Amino acid sequence: MAEATRERGRPRGFDVDAVLDRAVEVFWRQGYEGASLSDLTEAMGINRPSMYAAYGNKEELFRRAVARYAEIDMAYAREALAEPTARAVIECFLRSNADALTRPGRPAGCLSIQGGLSTGSDVAPFLAASRLAGERALADRLSRAVDEGDLPPGTDPAALARYVMVVSEGNAVHAAAGVSREELHATVDIALRALPSPR
């Protein structure tokens, strides 16, 4: 009994964030449905009881992996919102996104897109809500640009934000299919030409 108590109370012998980063990569490469518990625990270097104790079940682990991905791999999205003009916000976001989708040493594409393309679980609505939150943050920033005269009156900030996200998400799908960084940037060039200009 004393031994069992000591086992339960023993501090974790691993870095929770570093191990979570390994799970991020498995989900990113294989999607939620494609990542088995064996794939995850093997990549994470821990056994199932340790995984459950530290992260919960597979869905909870996935949600934590997505949050970690948003914090680390999508930091560029938050940085883009701080740009001084609407055009700079959008260009910074789309160009940084194209670079992130094709980063050497990381899976191609986007965890948020790849993770839920073929899942029928509660994960798909979770990922959709996560993407929508980013779209709303961009729409809020673009609404401010309309108020400040940086975008023409009558510009629909929500529609413009949706357009930017469609370009971003489309590039993510193409990156996962092997499209090069240069080709993604060419798409960004075309998208930027479609932006409304201040009057």
Summary of the structure (lengths in Angstrom):
residues: 199
radius of gyration: 19.8
end to end distance: 76.1
largest distance: 76.1
contacts: 585
relative contact order: 0.12
helix: 71%
strand: 0%
